[in-house]
Amino acid sequence: MHYIAKETRYDTMKYNRCGKWGLKLPAVSLGLWHNFGGIDTLENGREILHRAFDLGITHFDLANNYGPPPGSAEENFGKILKQDFRAYRDELIISSKAGYDMWPGPYGEWGSRKYLLASLDQSLKRMGLEYVDIFYSHRPDPDTPLEETMMALDRAVRSGKALYVGISNYPAEMAKEASQILKELGTPCLIHQPKYSMFVRWVEDELLDVLEEEGIGCIPFSPLAQGLLTNKYLHGISEGSRAAREVFLKKADVDSAHDKIVKLNEIAMQRGQSLAQMALAWVLKDKRITSVLIGASSVGQINDNVESLKKVEFSDEELKLIEGIIN
Ligand SMILES: NC(=O)c1ccc[n+]([C@@H]2O[C@H](COP(=O)([O-])OP(=O)(O)OC[C@H]3O[C@@H](n4cnc5c(N)ncnc54)[C@H](OP(=O)(O)O)[C@@H]3O)[C@@H](O)[C@H]2O)c1
């Protein structure tokens, strides 16, 4: 099948400015952490990417280690890009990251210049790209001076291999320091990628204020708490779901969240939304959030999640009820 993107792809998606910068990201972005690896069906991933782009999702997020096996999500994405998206490269924002364990020895993880720049070269090769739009330090490194990690990001941009840089999983204080170093280097930080959902709220303490002050965008990952905040686990754990695989999401996580999920689902139904739609709208209600970074294992999930944009407002009463459940 030859893919041609729908002409209507920009009709309904909302695009938000990334912090104070010129780049806009779709309110819903798609990550390829799961469902695009060597163990997954390439054709399913391909259909998901087609549908996403047809709905205006212009941003696809990867990392060196996505798979499994590590690297295979970038390889598969590279194949699909070559086959279907070659004509649309300038309509896409493609990100990758380095930080987690990728190859043996002392240079295969964390935040050294040696690791980050070698990893970026590997990612570009796997995806068949000349540059990524955003290159991230995937996690802070307690043993490498922050200057070294930020200098490596700066180098990535100066060498033409990345257009922008970002940081992920950095606590507030460190994010501020990183931003200041990057500013001095002349390659300002575009975006921060933290974990944030109704169930994981650490960013509300300080990080979002720091990002606003520094003019940095925010793209929360796992806004659906890996599927907990959807109708997926309302009636148990279905075969093939992430929790059934017991790797990143455990059956025990489902058990402990179950009562909250049932109550939140009732509010979502009263709003005329699915639970996934309400969970995404809840994250997007804060104007400091640029985009929600979802995952999906089917085209149906993409459809469901993008529909969240039809209703992102909450009444005070709804917010109070939700707070009573998640707090
Ligand atoms: N920077 C970091 O350290 C970091 C860490 C984690 C993730 N990320 C990024 O964030 C992206 C998203 O993470 P995530 O996959 O955990 O996000 P998520 O959106 O919280 O969870 C996605 C999973 O939820 C389920 N789901 C999604 N929509 C659904 C719907 N409408 N109805 C029912 N179930 C639905 C699917 O589970 P099933 O597969 O079980 O169907 C899907 O795989 C990743 O791909 C990656 O790009 C970054």
The ligand as an SDF file (V2000), in Angstrom:
LIG
                    3D

 48 52  0  0  0  0  0  0  0  0999 V2000
   11.6450   10.5520   28.7650 N   0  0  0  0  0  0  0  0  0  0  0  0
   11.3970    9.4290   29.3540 C   0  0  0  0  0  0  0  0  0  0  0  0
   12.0910    8.9980   30.2830 O   0  0  0  0  0  0  0  0  0  0  0  0
   10.2020    8.6370   28.9050 C   0  0  0  0  0  0  0  0  0  0  0  0
    9.7410    7.5420   29.6510 C   0  0  0  0  0  0  0  0  0  0  0  0
    8.5980    6.8750   29.2110 C   0  0  0  0  0  0  0  0  0  0  0  0
    7.9530    7.2860   28.0360 C   0  0  0  0  0  0  0  0  0  0  0  0
    8.4660    8.3380   27.3170 N   0  0  0  0  0  0  0  0  0  0  0  0
    7.8350    8.7890   26.0640 C   0  0  0  0  0  0  0  0  0  0  0  0
    6.4340    8.9440   26.2550 O   0  0  0  0  0  0  0  0  0  0  0  0
    5.7170    8.1530   25.3180 C   0  0  0  0  0  0  0  0  0  0  0  0
    4.4180    7.7150   25.8970 C   0  0  0  0  0  0  0  0  0  0  0  0
    4.6260    6.9160   27.0640 O   0  0  0  0  0  0  0  0  0  0  0  0
    3.5570    5.8340   27.4410 P   0  0  0  0  0  0  0  0  0  0  0  0
    3.4260    4.8850   26.3010 O   0  0  0  0  0  0  0  0  0  0  0  0
    3.8630    5.3170   28.7860 O   0  0  0  0  0  0  0  0  0  0  0  0
    2.2330    6.7760   27.4760 O   0  0  0  0  0  0  0  0  0  0  0  0
    0.7410    6.5690   27.9200 P   0  0  0  0  0  0  0  0  0  0  0  0
   -0.0370    7.3280   26.8950 O   0  0  0  0  0  0  0  0  0  0  0  0
    0.5860    6.9190   29.3440 O   0  0  0  0  0  0  0  0  0  0  0  0
    0.4420    4.9980   27.7690 O   0  0  0  0  0  0  0  0  0  0  0  0
    0.2760    4.4260   26.4870 C   0  0  0  0  0  0  0  0  0  0  0  0
   -0.4360    3.0860   26.6240 C   0  0  0  0  0  0  0  0  0  0  0  0
   -1.7260    3.2670   27.1640 O   0  0  0  0  0  0  0  0  0  0  0  0
   -2.6720    2.4730   26.4810 C   0  0  0  0  0  0  0  0  0  0  0  0
   -3.5920    3.3840   25.7860 N   0  0  0  0  0  0  0  0  0  0  0  0
   -3.3110    4.5390   25.1300 C   0  0  0  0  0  0  0  0  0  0  0  0
   -4.4400    5.1210   24.6870 N   0  0  0  0  0  0  0  0  0  0  0  0
   -5.4560    4.3290   25.0540 C   0  0  0  0  0  0  0  0  0  0  0  0
   -6.8480    4.4200   24.9000 C   0  0  0  0  0  0  0  0  0  0  0  0
   -7.4130    5.4480   24.2740 N   0  0  0  0  0  0  0  0  0  0  0  0
   -7.6240    3.4310   25.4160 N   0  0  0  0  0  0  0  0  0  0  0  0
   -7.0680    2.3860   26.0780 C   0  0  0  0  0  0  0  0  0  0  0  0
   -5.7320    2.2530   26.2610 N   0  0  0  0  0  0  0  0  0  0  0  0
   -4.9480    3.2190   25.7550 C   0  0  0  0  0  0  0  0  0  0  0  0
   -1.8830    1.5890   25.5390 C   0  0  0  0  0  0  0  0  0  0  0  0
   -1.5240    0.4320   26.2710 O   0  0  0  0  0  0  0  0  0  0  0  0
   -1.4380   -1.0180   25.5940 P   0  0  0  0  0  0  0  0  0  0  0  0
   -0.1240   -0.9770   24.8590 O   0  0  0  0  0  0  0  0  0  0  0  0
   -1.4560   -1.9240   26.7790 O   0  0  0  0  0  0  0  0  0  0  0  0
   -2.6110   -1.1390   24.6770 O   0  0  0  0  0  0  0  0  0  0  0  0
   -0.6640    2.4360   25.2700 C   0  0  0  0  0  0  0  0  0  0  0  0
    0.4330    1.6950   24.8430 O   0  0  0  0  0  0  0  0  0  0  0  0
    6.7040    7.0160   24.9870 C   0  0  0  0  0  0  0  0  0  0  0  0
    6.4060    6.3720   23.7770 O   0  0  0  0  0  0  0  0  0  0  0  0
    7.9940    7.7730   24.9320 C   0  0  0  0  0  0  0  0  0  0  0  0
    8.1050    8.4640   23.7070 O   0  0  0  0  0  0  0  0  0  0  0  0
    9.5520    9.0130   27.7380 C   0  0  0  0  0  0  0  0  0  0  0  0
  1  2  1  0
  2  3  2  0
  2  4  1  0
  4  5  1  0
  4 48  2  0
  5  6  2  0
  6  7  1  0
  7  8  2  0
  8  9  1  0
  8 48  1  0
  9 10  1  0
  9 46  1  0
 10 11  1  0
 11 12  1  0
 11 44  1  0
 12 13  1  0
 13 14  1  0
 14 15  2  0
 14 16  1  0
 14 17  1  0
 17 18  1  0
 18 19  2  0
 18 20  1  0
 18 21  1  0
 21 22  1  0
 22 23  1  0
 23 24  1  0
 23 42  1  0
 24 25  1  0
 25 26  1  0
 25 36  1  0
 26 27  1  0
 26 35  1  0
 27 28  2  0
 28 29  1  0
 29 30  1  0
 29 35  2  0
 30 31  1  0
 30 32  2  0
 32 33  1  0
 33 34  2  0
 34 35  1  0
 36 37  1  0
 36 42  1  0
 37 38  1  0
 38 39  2  0
 38 40  1  0
 38 41  1  0
 42 43  1  0
 44 45  1  0
 44 46  1  0
 46 47  1  0
M  CHG  2   8   1  16  -1
M  END
$$$$
